Amino acid sequence: MSGNKIKKLHRRMTLIAVFPLFITVFSGSLYSLFQFFGLDFFWLMKIHTGNFFFINLQPLYTPVIGFLTIAAIISGLFLFPISKSKYPN
């Protein structure tokens, strides 16, 4: 696979993954912060796990987030250039 194809794949994948990952990180961080102050906003944990009030995506949300994260990491690793030694043997 050429470098441009990998870049396009990685860019598209991260554009798809950024919104659900942001929701997960933001809601989990807020929930932990509020827990520290003794406040319990359980609805944040529901959003964190994919239950968006009227739409319940809990069975699919976590595996999709995990797959997108792993795929973005792997495609991102392919973007690193292959280093060539300055001093070949």
Buried (B, 14 or more C-beta within 10 A) or exposed (E): EEEEEBEEBBEEBBEBBEEBBEBBEEBBEBBEEEEEEEEEBEEBBBBBBBBEEEEEEEEEBBEBBEEBBEBBEEBEEBEEEEEEEEEEE
